[in-house]
Amino acid sequence: MDSTVNLFSGKGLRDMIVPLFLEQLLVMFVGLADTLVVSYVGEAAVSGVSLVNQFNTIFIYLFTALASGGAVVISQYIGRKDRDSAGESGSQLLFFSAFFSLVIAAAVLLGKEGILRLMFGKVENSVMDACVTYLRISAYSYPALAIYNAGAALFRSIGKTNVTMYLSVASNMINIVGNIIGVFVLHAGVAGVAYPSLIARGFSAVVITVLCFQKKRPVVYSAKWIFRWNGDLMKKILGIAVPNGLENGVFQLVKVALSSMVALFGTYQIAANGVAQSIWSLAALAGVSMGPVFITVIGQCMGRGDVESADYYFKKLTKITLFLSSAWNLLVFLLTPLFMWLYALEPETKQLIFWLVLIHNVFNAVAFPFSGALSHGLRAAGDVKFTMYVSVLSTIVVRLLLSYLLGMVLQMGVIGVAIAMVLDWVIRGILFLWRQRSGKWKSFRVI
């Protein structure tokens, strides 16, 4: 117990948490900057980029789920002090991520227009042209995105989250500068914002892969492991990744369905929901940033076979998440009037935004730490099927069906959808907390 506590001292946890939070914050602000630059290209470009980004999110979730599966296995081998197996796991993750992303990229490139027509129907020709251009260039970047996620999983597993933070700063600066050049200097339209993203993702993938080969790292890639298929290791990685990917996929599909539902509520509610979601994304950063910390810490404890320490850190990390989420959500709520001042909105719309942010932030502070971050700890222990079943059922039954009942049938509009969202968190949080306290996760073995 003592060696594990020393391994994850207060300073050690801070060194993991702070870079992860700053990285997420940077990514969000860069996303806003991207949207601002794209708006100068024209409405068709904004619509095309927005629609394709919804589609791209599906694959981003899949690559993230795959990387999370690898992070759990790598963390457990690190906890066991089996660095060779940890390195082999990381190398296998790199190979499979590259192969999987190449297959997806090829499929998207072959059927890009048909896929877009199927998903978004008969949009205007100018919007469809923007969609096709942006999707084609985005698909080129899928392998780079997957390869970066594999390398990031390795660095986060060893607790070096500052490396991915610095790399994120560099790549996002490349993206922003590239967008400005592409739009305002080269006047390249949609391609002017798509190619910088491709270049930035390629840069990140190359740099993190080079860093992962450096022998001075406690865990490294090796060519002999990358090009030698290990079915047992991949089974362990996919055993975590597939349920997580299915869970994320269902969530994304429900999110698209809810967007279609909100579109029926009228202009001012659509506007209020759009602005509120931007504020929600900012407010959620504290809870989201803690997920990888749970994976690293609980994964290493379970890899050591130190269940007592895993139990201790479950409680400690949950308390940290609650504190950080509460403080951050309160700060964002207090800043909400300032955010709304930036938008030219009617008083009725601003009042609705206020209530949406209040509902979200209260429950994001007290419920999401259990429904979100805590669930990553259960997965790191190998308890993946329970988290998948709960998440999928809650997303469909509570978030989707209750949104329809409250929003459409009872005519509560976006307030009803927001209530359904936070009740989804509450139910998941209760079940995940019960599962953690029951101790059933202690019986699972990943490696």
TASUL-V309571 format. One record per pair of residues at least 24 apart in sequence whose ideal C-beta (glycine too) atoms are under 8 Angstrom apart, sorted by the first residue. I is the first residue (numbers start at 1). J is the second residue. Records with the same first field share a line. If there is no record, write none. Layout:
I->J + J
//
This chain:
1->306 + 308 + 309 + 312
4->300 + 301 + 304 + 306 + 309 + 313
5->309 + 312
7->300
8->297 + 313
12->159
13->293 + 297 + 317 + 320
15->159 + 161 + 162
16->156 + 159 + 161 + 292 + 293 + 296
17->161 + 289 + 290 + 293 + 320 + 324
19->161 + 162 + 164 + 165
20->156 + 161 + 164 + 165 + 289 + 290 + 292 + 293
21->285 + 286 + 289 + 324
22->165
23->161 + 164 + 165 + 168 + 289
24->285 + 288 + 289
25->285
26->165 + 168 + 169 + 172
27->168 + 172
28->281 + 282 + 285
30->172 + 175 + 176
32->278
33->176 + 179
34->175 + 176 + 179 + 193
37->176 + 179 + 180 + 183 + 193
38->179 + 183 + 190 + 193
40->183 + 184
41->183 + 189 + 190 + 192 + 193
42->189
44->124 + 126 + 127 + 129 + 130
45->130 + 189 + 190 + 193
47->123 + 127 + 130
48->127 + 128 + 129 + 130 + 131 + 133 + 134 + 190
49->130 + 134 + 190 + 193
51->116 + 119 + 120 + 123 + 127 + 131
52->116 + 131 + 134 + 135 + 138
54->256 + 259
55->115 + 116 + 119 + 135
56->135 + 138
57->252
58->249 + 252
59->101 + 104 + 142 + 145
60->145
61->245 + 248 + 249 + 251 + 252
62->104 + 245 + 248 + 249
63->97 + 101 + 142 + 145 + 146 + 149
64->149 + 248
65->241 + 242 + 244 + 245 + 247 + 248
66->93 + 96 + 97 + 100 + 146 + 149 + 150 + 237 + 241 + 245
67->93 + 97 + 146 + 149 + 150 + 152 + 153
68->153 + 240 + 241 + 244 + 295 + 376 + 379
69->93 + 237 + 238 + 239 + 240 + 241 + 242 + 244
70->97 + 150 + 153 + 154 + 237 + 241
71->153 + 154 + 156 + 157 + 292 + 295 + 296 + 299
72->237 + 240 + 295 + 299 + 379 + 380 + 382 + 446
73->233 + 236 + 237 + 240 + 446 + 447
74->153 + 154 + 157 + 219 + 299
75->157 + 295 + 296 + 298 + 299 + 300 + 303 + 380
76->299 + 300 + 302 + 303 + 380 + 446 + 447
77->303 + 447
78->157 + 158 + 218 + 219 + 299 + 300 + 303
79->299 + 300 + 301 + 302 + 303 + 304 + 306
80->303 + 304 + 305 + 447
81->304
83->218 + 219
85->233 + 447
86->157 + 219
87->219 + 220 + 221 + 222 + 225
88->222 + 225 + 230 + 233
89->233 + 236 + 237
90->150 + 153 + 154 + 157 + 212 + 219 + 220 + 221
91->221 + 222 + 225 + 226
92->225 + 226 + 229 + 230 + 233 + 234 + 237
93->150 + 153 + 154 + 237
94->147 + 150 + 151 + 209 + 212 + 221 + 226
95->226 + 227 + 229
96->234 + 237
97->146 + 147 + 149 + 150
98->143 + 146 + 147 + 150
100->146
101->142 + 143 + 145 + 146 + 147
102->142 + 143
104->139 + 142
105->139 + 140 + 142 + 143
108->135 + 139 + 142
109->136 + 139
112->136 + 139
130->189 + 190
133->189 + 190 + 191 + 194
134->190 + 193 + 194
137->191 + 194 + 195 + 197 + 198
138->194 + 197 + 198
140->198
141->197 + 198 + 201 + 202
143->205
144->198 + 201 + 202 + 204 + 205
145->201 + 205
147->205 + 208 + 209
148->201 + 204 + 205 + 208
151->205 + 208 + 209 + 211 + 212
152->208
154->212 + 219 + 221
155->208 + 211 + 212
156->292 + 295 + 296
157->219 + 295 + 296 + 299
158->217 + 218 + 219 + 296
159->296
161->292
163->208 + 211
164->208
167->204 + 207 + 208
168->204
170->203 + 204 + 207
171->200 + 201 + 203 + 204
172->200
174->199 + 200 + 203
175->199 + 200
236->446 + 447
239->384 + 446
240->379 + 382 + 384 + 446
243->384 + 385 + 387 + 388
244->379 + 384 + 388
246->388 + 392
247->387 + 388 + 391 + 392 + 395
250->391 + 392 + 395 + 396
251->391 + 395
254->395 + 396 + 399 + 400
257->400
258->399 + 400 + 403 + 417
261->403 + 404 + 407 + 408 + 417
262->407 + 414 + 417
264->408
265->407 + 413 + 414
266->413
268->346 + 348 + 349 + 352
269->352 + 413 + 414
271->345 + 349
272->345 + 349 + 350 + 352 + 353 + 356 + 414
273->356 + 414 + 417
275->339 + 340 + 343 + 345 + 349 + 353
276->352 + 353 + 356 + 357 + 360 + 414 + 418
278->339
279->332 + 336 + 339 + 353 + 357 + 360
280->356 + 357 + 360 + 364
282->332
283->328 + 329 + 332 + 333 + 357 + 360 + 361 + 364
284->364 + 368
285->328
286->321 + 324 + 325 + 327 + 328 + 329
287->321 + 324 + 325 + 364 + 368 + 369 + 372 + 373
288->372 + 373
290->317 + 320 + 321 + 324 + 369 + 372 + 373 + 376
291->372 + 373 + 376
292->376
293->317 + 373
294->373 + 374 + 376 + 377 + 380
295->376 + 377 + 379 + 380
296->380
297->377 + 380
298->376 + 377 + 380 + 381
299->380 + 381 + 446
302->380 + 381 + 382 + 444 + 446
303->446 + 447
307->442
310->381 + 442
311->439 + 442
314->374 + 377 + 436
317->373 + 377
318->369 + 370 + 373 + 374
321->369 + 373 + 374
322->365 + 366 + 369
325->364 + 365 + 366 + 368 + 369
326->365 + 366
328->365
329->361 + 362 + 364 + 365
330->361 + 365
332->357 + 361
333->357 + 358 + 361
352->414 + 415
355->415
356->414 + 415 + 418
359->415 + 418 + 419 + 422
360->418 + 421 + 422
362->422
363->422 + 425 + 426
364->422 + 425
367->422 + 425 + 426 + 429
368->425 + 429
369->429
370->425 + 428 + 429 + 430 + 432 + 433
371->424 + 425 + 426 + 427 + 428 + 429 + 432
372->425
374->429 + 432 + 433 + 436
375->428 + 432
377->436
378->432 + 435 + 436 + 441
381->441 + 442 + 444 + 446
382->441 + 444 + 445 + 446
383->435 + 440 + 441 + 444
386->435 + 440
387->432
390->428 + 431 + 432
391->428
394->424 + 427 + 428 + 431
395->424
398->423 + 424 + 427
399->423 + 424
//
